[in-house]
Amino acid sequence: MFNSKALLASTLAALASFAAATPIGPSTDIPVTVTVCSGGVGVGCAAVPTVSDTCVNLTGGLSFLNKEISTVTVPGGFVCTFFQDFGCTASGVVNAGTNSQVFLTAGTWHMNNVPGLSGRTNFNDLTSSFTCSPI
Ligand SMILES: *[C@@H]1O[C@H](CO)[C@@H](O)[C@H](O)[C@H]1NC(C)=O
C-alpha cells in the first residue's frame, strides 16, 4: 500500500538537507549596486554594479563622476571604501593624510561628513575609485 505520509516526510527531509547545504550570507560573486551621485540624493547619479573586492575606477563611462561624488547609497550588508586616488590605494598625502579614504556602511551618505581613519571628514568631490565587500 502506498504511504503518502512517509513520502511527504522523506520529501521534507530532502528539502531540509538541501536548505542546510545552501551557503548563508551575501554572495561575493553577484554584483551589489552602489548608487553614486554628483549632486544631492537622486541628482546626477549612476547605479554602479560592484563585484566584491574589485576596484571601480571612475574612468571611462564613469569619468563624469571623478572628483564629483557628493552623495552615495550603500546597500545593506556591505561596506564600501572610497579613495581619493585611482586603483583603490590610499595615498595618505592629501585631505588630512589618513583621510584619503573613507568607509561607508549601509545607507545614504553625504560625502561632506563621512567616517575616515581619523574621524569624520569632508570627502565631497574627492573620490576617484571605490571598492565594496560584504560585512
Ligand atoms: C584603476 O586605475 C589604476 C591606476 O590607473 C590601475 O592601476 C588599475 O589597474 C585600475 N583598476 C581597474 C579595475 O581598472
The ligand as a Gaussian input file, in Angstrom:
#p B3LYP/6-31G(d) Opt

LIG

0 1
 C       42.388000      51.610000     -11.797000
 O       43.363000      52.586000     -12.057000
 C       44.654000      52.223000     -11.565000
 C       45.578000      53.421000     -11.750000
 O       45.440000      53.991000     -13.019000
 C       45.139000      50.988000     -12.289000
 O       46.396000      50.596000     -11.797000
 C       44.136000      49.864000     -12.024000
 O       44.507000      48.727000     -12.768000
 C       42.731000      50.283000     -12.437000
 N       41.806000      49.258000     -11.988000
 C       40.775000      48.857000     -12.735000
 C       39.915000      47.801000     -12.130000
 O       40.522000      49.340000     -13.830000

